[in-house]
Amino acid sequence: MLCQKCKKNPATINLTQIVNNEKVVMSICSECAAKMGFHSPLESVPFPLAEILAGMLQQDLSGESGEPMPDLTCDNCGLTFEGFSKQGRFGCGQCYTAFRSKLEPIMRRLHGSSLHRGKPPVADQDQAHSVQEEGRLENELKKAIEAEDFERAADLRDKLKAMREGNFASKGEY
């Protein structure tokens, strides 16, 4: 979208004002915003998210042998995991799924868990059920391995893999 004021630059700022009890919304570029006297209070505050992520991801980008691991790539936008670690932003919503295997350990380090434990929105009940079922299967898999019940462990591993790849027929079938 182009700036509504100069009609030249891409609009990067949404300006909302109340004028005479009417809401006026404008999408403008940063140059026009500066000319109008508006600026972000966080503009001069550095927040090196990409550098923070790069530091955390350093060990995730190389295998235990020290050689680089094959890089993951999002099929939708083409962003690589290494690219994500450098820029600190995903290219699209599908990146979460594409980079899941590398994001889970990071989420555990940042938040102490890779699963959301709060109440899910009503619209996400089916997805919440899948996440809970996945957690249950992971726990059962750990128990089966500890009990050296390798047939059950292999079955649970296959169910988890199918669930994560989305190859299950319907809710509850894995």
Wavefront OBJ file of the C-alpha trace (Angstrom):
o trace
v 0.000 0.000 0.000
v 1.313 3.441 -0.891
v 1.425 6.395 1.463
v -1.933 8.205 1.419
v -0.163 11.557 1.739
v 2.702 11.553 -0.817
v 1.474 8.576 -2.887
v 5.127 7.623 -3.588
v 6.585 5.583 -0.721
v 5.229 2.402 0.860
v 3.022 3.087 3.876
v 4.682 1.766 7.026
v 2.719 3.677 9.677
v -0.972 3.574 10.480
v -1.968 6.863 12.054
v -5.288 7.015 13.897
v -6.678 10.329 15.108
v -10.011 11.450 16.529
v -11.062 14.707 14.871
v -14.447 16.232 15.819
v -15.560 12.909 17.320
v -14.746 11.100 14.071
v -12.040 8.487 13.744
v -9.575 9.274 10.938
v -7.153 6.537 9.897
v -4.255 7.197 7.543
v -1.554 4.883 6.212
v 1.554 6.965 5.662
v 5.274 6.554 5.066
v 7.859 7.367 7.712
v 9.001 10.475 5.805
v 5.505 11.979 5.776
v 5.044 11.045 9.437
v 8.285 12.871 10.299
v 7.150 15.937 8.333
v 3.901 15.877 10.324
v 5.892 15.722 13.571
v 5.165 12.091 14.448
v 7.889 9.670 15.413
v 8.129 6.392 17.300
v 9.354 6.669 20.892
v 11.127 3.335 20.354
v 12.861 4.531 17.202
v 16.228 5.097 18.875
v 16.014 2.134 21.250
v 18.038 -0.735 19.843
v 16.488 -4.168 20.131
v 18.824 -6.603 18.414
v 16.416 -9.532 18.180
v 18.313 -11.024 15.271
v 21.559 -10.934 17.266
v 19.900 -12.497 20.323
v 18.457 -15.277 18.174
v 21.746 -15.786 16.345
v 23.514 -16.295 19.670
v 20.888 -18.781 20.856
v 20.794 -20.601 17.536
v 24.548 -20.885 17.050
v 24.656 -24.408 18.446
v 21.445 -25.393 16.655
v 22.942 -24.592 13.253
v 25.729 -27.141 13.629
v 25.516 -30.815 14.457
v 27.295 -32.569 17.297
v 30.210 -33.311 14.948
v 30.672 -29.581 14.350
v 29.671 -29.894 10.696
v 26.695 -27.845 9.500
v 23.378 -29.657 9.554
v 21.204 -29.599 6.423
v 19.276 -26.336 6.585
v 15.487 -26.367 6.793
v 13.554 -24.340 4.243
v 9.949 -23.159 4.351
v 8.137 -24.574 1.311
v 5.751 -21.616 1.249
v 8.088 -18.586 1.305
v 11.531 -20.142 0.744
v 13.058 -18.756 3.961
v 15.800 -20.943 5.403
v 16.250 -21.513 9.115
v 19.658 -19.879 8.879
v 18.013 -16.867 7.226
v 15.462 -16.730 10.041
v 18.231 -16.835 12.641
v 19.974 -13.887 10.955
v 16.974 -11.625 10.413
v 14.964 -12.632 13.486
v 11.658 -12.799 11.582
v 9.678 -15.484 9.842
v 8.741 -15.036 6.208
v 5.206 -16.390 6.618
v 2.931 -18.338 8.956
v 4.076 -21.670 7.503
v 7.630 -21.087 8.803
v 6.465 -22.185 12.282
v 5.611 -25.610 10.892
v 8.673 -25.842 8.638
v 11.100 -24.997 11.457
v 9.249 -26.815 14.242
v 11.998 -29.348 14.942
v 14.515 -26.578 15.583
v 12.105 -24.193 17.333
v 10.969 -26.581 20.075
v 14.337 -26.682 21.917
v 14.552 -22.898 21.672
v 11.046 -22.474 23.124
v 11.971 -24.789 25.986
v 15.031 -22.651 26.751
v 13.107 -19.385 26.513
v 9.856 -20.375 28.208
v 10.614 -23.589 30.047
v 8.203 -25.482 27.785
v 7.371 -25.796 24.129
v 3.662 -26.268 24.837
v 1.106 -23.614 25.728
v -0.571 -24.571 28.987
v -3.246 -21.876 29.067
v -6.844 -22.083 27.956
v -7.107 -22.192 24.147
v -9.488 -19.947 22.225
v -12.789 -21.620 21.358
v -11.910 -21.651 17.647
v -8.738 -23.657 18.336
v -10.295 -26.497 20.342
v -9.435 -29.144 17.706
v -5.863 -27.923 17.468
v -5.613 -27.819 21.269
v -6.842 -31.408 21.373
v -4.093 -32.383 18.895
v -1.423 -30.686 21.011
v -2.671 -32.403 24.162
v -2.813 -35.748 22.371
v 0.723 -35.239 21.099
v 1.944 -34.529 24.633
v 0.156 -37.633 25.913
v 1.746 -39.774 23.194
v 5.201 -38.344 23.960
v 4.782 -39.237 27.639
v 3.623 -42.749 26.759
v 6.600 -43.119 24.413
v 9.028 -42.165 27.184
v 7.387 -44.647 29.544
v 7.468 -47.408 26.922
v 11.180 -46.803 26.315
v 11.914 -46.826 30.058
v 9.965 -50.078 30.391
v 11.878 -51.437 27.361
v 8.591 -52.148 25.586
v 10.102 -51.419 22.185
v 7.156 -52.655 20.097
v 4.844 -50.201 21.849
v 7.516 -47.491 21.605
v 7.836 -48.022 17.848
v 4.046 -47.858 17.461
v 3.873 -44.644 19.492
v 6.789 -43.161 17.550
v 4.964 -43.865 14.281
v 1.752 -42.302 15.608
v 3.647 -39.184 16.704
v 5.361 -38.919 13.335
v 2.065 -39.254 11.479
v 0.452 -36.667 13.751
v 3.278 -34.172 13.254
v 3.218 -34.622 9.491
v -0.554 -34.229 9.415
v -1.144 -37.657 7.886
v -3.944 -38.710 10.195
v -7.365 -39.410 8.723
v -9.469 -37.484 11.204
v -9.530 -36.273 14.797
v -8.491 -39.067 17.084
v -7.145 -41.385 14.349
v -3.376 -41.585 14.046
l 1 2 3 4 5 6 7 8 9 10 11 12 13 14 15 16 17 18 19 20 21 22 23 24 25 26 27 28 29 30 31 32 33 34 35 36 37 38 39 40 41 42 43 44 45 46 47 48 49 50 51 52 53 54 55 56 57 58 59 60 61 62 63 64 65 66 67 68 69 70 71 72 73 74 75 76 77 78 79 80 81 82 83 84 85 86 87 88 89 90 91 92 93 94 95 96 97 98 99 100 101 102 103 104 105 106 107 108 109 110 111 112 113 114 115 116 117 118 119 120 121 122 123 124 125 126 127 128 129 130 131 132 133 134 135 136 137 138 139 140 141 142 143 144 145 146 147 148 149 150 151 152 153 154 155 156 157 158 159 160 161 162 163 164 165 166 167 168 169 170 171 172 173 174
